Amino acid sequence: MTYVYPVVSRRAGGVSVGVNLNPNNACNWRCLYCQVPDLQRGAAPVIDLAVLESELVDFLQQLVHGDFMQMHVPEAARRLNDIALSGNGEPTSAREFAEVISVIGWVMAQFDLIGKIKLVLITNGSLIEKAYVQAGLQQMASLGGEVWFKLDSATREGLRRINNTEIAPKRVLANLETAAGLCPTWLQTCVFAQDGMPPSAAEQTAYLDFIKRAIAHGVSLQGVLLYGLARDSQQPEASRLSALPASWLTEFSARIEACGIQIKVSV
């Protein structure tokens, strides 16, 4: 299929129906840990809304009323958890983003899924100021949706090194505040070792300070989703990256929680 794909998600604890609005493998960022092969810089192509609707209906029919779970999913994970806009690039770069949310909402209603599963947007948050993105987020909120907003670093150097973006931390905070004001929002953060070294003390402090500033500014965050490397990067820097010990994630998560925010950790 062009847009719809299944994932047995460790973070979701069940089956996630992925919606890939970037089948051209284009993204406006280039994160070191990205698992997309042949990633290129750019935006999503024009989205064929009719094809998206047809694929989503057909696949949910197999999941909800067919034998897909029994045939392809381990018994412990045979639970439909969410529909997630993620895929091979930044989903909000699709100009039809708001229309996509309308289509997904209509399909969820046909299968009586509204309020029973989550609708999740996994985003780097860089395009939140766009009117069409904000319109989509408002629709997501009405469907019980939530945003997973990427924050891998709170320094200019870290954002440049990890995500290959020139966005300033101040702009990230403003975008986060906008997102959280429109739809329930979690921060999602990937931590890893580069050249055998974990994030520096300065990077850790900047991250914790960012969260404290967000809370002080009244940003209504649901919490932090902290996770480590579980799959191989497909970027040129892949050989330089490695997973951190579970103990490191546990210790850092405790420091995040001490800021007064909920945290969920996936090793």
C-alpha positions as CSV (number, residue, x, y, z in Angstrom):
1,M,0.0,0.0,0.0
2,T,1.1,3.6,-0.6
3,Y,0.2,5.2,2.7
4,V,-1.0,2.6,5.3
5,Y,1.2,0.0,7.1
6,P,1.1,-2.0,10.3
7,V,3.6,-1.9,13.1
8,V,3.8,-4.1,16.2
9,S,4.9,-1.2,18.5
10,R,7.0,-1.7,21.6
11,R,6.0,1.7,22.9
12,A,2.3,1.3,22.1
13,G,2.2,-2.3,23.4
14,G,0.1,-3.5,20.5
15,V,-0.6,-2.9,16.8
16,S,-0.3,0.6,15.5
17,V,-1.7,1.4,12.1
18,G,0.8,3.7,10.5
19,V,-0.1,6.4,8.0
20,N,2.9,7.5,5.9
21,L,2.4,10.8,4.2
22,N,6.0,10.8,3.0
23,P,6.3,7.8,0.6
24,N,8.9,9.9,-1.3
25,N,11.3,9.4,1.8
26,A,11.5,13.2,2.1
27,C,11.8,15.1,5.4
28,N,12.8,18.7,6.4
29,W,15.1,17.3,9.1
30,R,17.7,14.5,8.9
31,C,18.0,12.8,12.3
32,L,21.1,10.7,12.8
33,Y,19.1,7.7,14.1
34,C,16.5,7.8,11.3
35,Q,15.6,4.3,10.0
36,V,14.5,5.5,6.5
37,P,16.8,4.4,3.7
38,D,17.6,6.8,0.9
39,L,16.3,9.7,3.0
40,Q,16.2,13.0,1.2
41,R,15.5,16.6,2.3
42,G,12.2,17.9,1.2
43,A,8.4,17.8,1.8
44,A,5.6,15.3,1.4
45,P,4.2,14.9,-2.1
46,V,0.6,15.6,-3.0
47,I,-1.6,13.2,-1.0
48,D,-4.3,11.2,-2.9
49,L,-7.0,11.3,-0.2
50,A,-9.2,8.8,-2.0
51,V,-6.4,6.2,-2.0
52,L,-5.6,6.9,1.6
53,E,-9.2,6.4,2.6
54,S,-9.5,3.2,0.6
55,E,-6.3,1.7,2.1
56,L,-7.3,2.7,5.7
57,V,-10.8,1.1,5.3
58,D,-9.4,-2.1,3.7
59,F,-6.7,-2.5,6.4
60,L,-9.0,-1.8,9.3
61,Q,-11.4,-4.3,7.9
62,Q,-8.7,-7.0,8.1
63,L,-7.6,-5.9,11.6
64,V,-11.0,-5.4,13.2
65,H,-13.1,-8.0,11.4
66,G,-10.6,-10.3,9.6
67,D,-7.8,-12.6,10.7
68,F,-4.8,-10.3,10.4
69,M,-4.0,-10.4,14.1
70,Q,-4.1,-14.2,14.3
71,M,-2.0,-14.6,11.1
72,H,0.6,-11.9,11.6
73,V,0.8,-10.6,15.2
74,P,2.2,-12.3,18.4
75,E,-0.6,-13.3,20.7
76,A,0.6,-10.8,23.5
77,A,0.3,-7.9,21.1
78,R,-3.1,-8.7,19.5
79,R,-4.6,-5.3,20.4
80,L,-5.3,-2.4,18.1
81,N,-3.8,0.5,20.0
82,D,-3.7,3.5,17.6
83,I,-3.5,5.1,14.2
84,A,-0.2,7.0,14.0
85,L,0.8,9.6,11.5
86,S,4.5,9.0,11.2
87,G,6.2,7.2,8.3
88,N,9.2,8.2,6.2
89,G,9.3,12.0,6.8
90,E,7.7,14.9,8.6
91,P,3.9,14.3,8.2
92,T,2.9,17.9,8.7
93,S,4.8,18.8,5.5
94,A,1.8,17.4,3.6
95,R,-0.3,20.4,2.6
96,E,-3.4,18.2,2.8
97,F,-2.7,17.5,6.5
98,A,-6.0,18.9,7.8
99,E,-7.9,16.9,5.1
100,V,-6.0,13.8,6.0
101,I,-7.2,14.1,9.6
102,S,-10.8,14.6,8.4
103,V,-10.5,11.3,6.3
104,I,-9.0,9.4,9.3
105,G,-11.7,10.7,11.6
106,W,-14.4,9.6,9.2
107,V,-12.9,6.1,8.8
108,M,-12.5,5.8,12.6
109,A,-16.2,6.7,13.0
110,Q,-17.2,4.0,10.5
111,F,-15.4,1.4,12.6
112,D,-16.7,2.9,15.9
113,L,-13.1,3.5,17.0
114,I,-13.3,7.1,18.2
115,G,-12.6,7.2,21.9
116,K,-11.5,3.5,21.8
117,I,-8.1,3.9,20.1
118,K,-5.7,6.8,20.0
119,L,-4.9,9.0,17.0
120,V,-1.3,10.0,17.3
121,L,0.8,12.5,15.3
122,I,4.6,11.9,15.6
123,T,6.2,15.2,14.5
124,N,9.4,17.3,14.8
125,G,7.0,20.2,15.4
126,S,8.9,22.5,13.1
127,L,5.8,23.4,11.0
128,I,3.3,24.0,13.8
129,E,3.0,27.7,13.0
130,K,1.3,26.7,9.6
131,A,-2.5,27.4,9.6
132,Y,-3.2,24.1,7.9
133,V,-1.3,22.2,10.6
134,Q,-3.1,24.0,13.4
135,A,-6.4,23.2,11.8
136,G,-5.5,19.5,11.7
137,L,-4.4,19.5,15.3
138,Q,-7.7,21.0,16.4
139,Q,-9.5,18.2,14.5
140,M,-7.2,15.7,16.2
141,A,-8.1,17.0,19.6
142,S,-11.8,16.5,18.8
143,L,-11.0,12.9,18.0
144,G,-9.2,12.3,21.3
145,G,-5.9,12.5,19.5
146,E,-2.4,13.4,20.8
147,V,0.9,14.8,19.6
148,W,4.3,13.3,20.1
149,F,6.6,16.3,19.7
150,K,10.3,15.5,19.1
151,L,12.9,17.0,21.4
152,D,16.2,15.3,21.1
153,S,18.3,18.3,22.2
154,A,17.6,21.7,23.7
155,T,20.8,23.3,22.4
156,R,21.5,24.8,19.0
157,E,24.6,22.6,18.6
158,G,22.7,19.5,19.6
159,L,19.8,20.2,17.3
160,R,22.3,20.8,14.4
161,R,24.3,17.6,15.2
162,I,21.4,15.2,16.0
163,N,18.6,16.5,13.8
164,N,20.5,18.4,11.1
165,T,18.3,21.5,11.6
166,E,19.1,25.1,12.3
167,I,15.9,25.7,14.3
168,A,16.6,27.6,17.6
169,P,15.6,26.1,21.0
170,K,13.5,29.3,21.6
171,R,11.5,28.5,18.4
172,V,11.1,24.9,19.5
173,L,9.6,26.0,22.8
174,A,7.2,28.4,21.0
175,N,6.1,25.6,18.7
176,L,5.6,23.2,21.6
177,E,3.5,25.8,23.4
178,T,1.3,26.2,20.3
179,A,1.0,22.4,19.8
180,A,0.1,21.8,23.4
181,G,-2.5,24.5,23.3
182,L,-4.3,22.8,20.4
183,C,-4.0,19.1,21.2
184,P,-2.7,17.0,24.1
185,T,1.0,16.8,23.6
186,W,3.9,14.6,24.8
187,L,7.6,15.3,24.4
188,Q,9.3,12.4,22.7
189,T,13.1,12.1,23.1
190,C,15.6,9.6,21.7
191,V,18.8,9.2,23.6
192,F,21.8,7.3,22.4
193,A,25.6,7.2,22.5
194,Q,27.6,8.8,19.7
195,D,31.2,7.6,19.3
196,G,30.7,5.7,22.6
197,M,29.7,8.8,24.6
198,P,26.3,9.5,26.1
199,P,24.8,13.1,25.9
200,S,27.1,15.5,27.7
201,A,26.4,17.0,31.1
202,A,25.8,20.3,29.4
203,E,23.2,18.7,27.0
204,Q,21.5,17.0,29.9
205,T,21.3,20.2,31.9
206,A,20.0,22.2,28.9
207,Y,17.3,19.5,28.3
208,L,16.1,19.6,31.9
209,D,16.2,23.4,31.9
210,F,14.0,23.4,28.7
211,I,11.4,21.3,30.5
212,K,11.4,23.6,33.5
213,R,11.0,26.6,31.2
214,A,8.1,24.9,29.4
215,I,6.4,24.2,32.8
216,A,7.1,27.8,34.0
217,H,5.5,29.2,30.8
218,G,2.4,27.2,31.5
219,V,2.8,24.7,28.6
220,S,0.3,21.9,29.4
221,L,2.4,18.8,28.7
222,Q,1.1,15.3,29.1
223,G,4.6,14.1,29.9
224,V,7.9,12.8,28.3
225,L,8.3,9.7,26.2
226,L,12.0,8.7,26.6
227,Y,13.4,6.0,24.5
228,G,16.7,4.5,23.3
229,L,17.9,3.0,20.0
230,A,16.2,-0.3,19.2
231,R,16.7,-0.5,15.4
232,D,19.6,0.3,13.2
233,S,20.0,3.8,11.7
234,Q,20.1,4.0,7.9
235,Q,22.0,7.2,7.9
236,P,25.8,7.6,7.1
237,E,26.5,8.1,10.8
238,A,25.0,4.7,11.8
239,S,28.3,3.1,12.8
240,R,28.9,5.9,15.3
241,L,25.7,5.3,17.2
242,S,24.9,2.8,19.9
243,A,22.3,2.1,22.5
244,L,22.7,3.4,26.1
245,P,22.5,1.1,29.0
246,A,19.1,0.8,30.6
247,S,20.6,2.1,33.8
248,W,21.5,5.4,32.1
249,L,17.9,5.8,30.8
250,T,16.5,5.0,34.3
251,E,18.8,7.6,36.0
252,F,18.1,10.3,33.4
253,S,14.3,9.6,33.6
254,A,14.4,10.2,37.3
255,R,16.0,13.6,36.8
256,I,13.3,14.4,34.3
257,E,10.5,13.3,36.6
258,A,12.0,15.5,39.4
259,C,11.1,18.5,37.2
260,G,7.5,17.7,38.0
261,I,6.5,15.9,34.8
262,Q,5.3,12.4,34.0
263,I,7.7,10.1,32.1
264,K,7.4,6.8,30.3
265,V,10.6,5.0,29.3
266,S,11.3,2.5,26.5
267,V,14.7,1.0,26.5
